[in-house]
Amino acid sequence: MNGFKKGFTTLVQLWKKLFRRKDKKKDLHPEKVEKDGVVYVEVQPRQLTRAGKVRFLCYVCLIVLLFMVLVCTAFAADDPLTVINNLSNFIFSVIRAVGLILLGWGIVQVGLSLQSHDPSQRSNGFLTLAGGIIITFAKEILTLITGG
């Protein structure tokens, strides 16, 4: 157990040693250059140290690893009609989610209006409730109207 703790502290010390910044205030080193009697200040960016290069390499490796691990496979269909149907199903599922949110908000409004005895809030609650029901079942209503 003692060896594990010693190794762990050694790793922590190595991590702190690699990733600490020695020069926090001076990121740029200005140099004065005189041209045609005018003094210009040229700013040269600081060169990366070994620890900075190691840190940059760690970031690049992490990004490449994330790109390799978090790949999402796209299951595309060969038939264009199937693609349109999948897109339609997705759009109607988003519309259904919005309708359910409105339905819940309408229920909350009706409950608050019954608690506060406010008839205008009650009518708004029932209108929101009815709109939420219509939007939630929009796909079914459209299939009933079109006969499909």
ABEGO torsion letter per residue (X at the ends): XAAAAAAAAAAAAAAAAAABBABAABABBBBBBBBGGBBBBBBBBBBBBAAAAAAAAAAAAAAAAAAAAABBBBBBBABAAAAAAAAAAAAAAAAAAAAAAAAAAAAAAAAAAAAAGBAAAAAAAAAAAAAAAAAAAAAAAAAAAAGX
